């Protein structure tokens, strides 16, 4: 996200006044409209770690044009890359499905 002048200064002042010492930033939903972890760290003067949204990673893989057969492997590869420095994962499955689902790691059985 690009900002400038007065916006940068307002962000800096508000973030500094928040008293927050360390940010966890979920970059999945409308990630292009928010500061990325480096931008947030620069604006806040505080450490920032990323929380990766699973569905956003999957959407990125699908947009890249993979076939259905390639999808599971490409998703795993992309997820491993995207989470190499992340501190957590997030999913919106409960918003869409409710809490009655198996939260265990999926198997690789096809």
C-alpha positions, 0 to 999 in steps of 0.5 A: 500500500502506498501512502504519503505525507499527511497519511504517513504522519497520521499513521505514525502518531496513532500507532505510536500512541496505541501503546502496542509493543508488537503487532501480529498482522493478518495480511489475507483479506484485502492485503493489497489495501493495508500496509505489509509487515515491513511497512507496518514496522516502519510506520509503527516503530514496533516489531511486526509478524505476519499471520497468513490466511489459508484461504488467501494462499489457496486463492493465489494458487488457483489464480496462478492457473493450476490444474485440479490435479496440481492443486494439492501439491502447489498449495502445500509448496506455496503455503510452506513458502508463505509461512516460512517466517509467519508466526501463525495461520488463520482460516475463515472456515468457522465463518462459512461452516460453523465449528462442527468440522475436523480441525486436524491436519488433512491427509495426503490421500487422494 
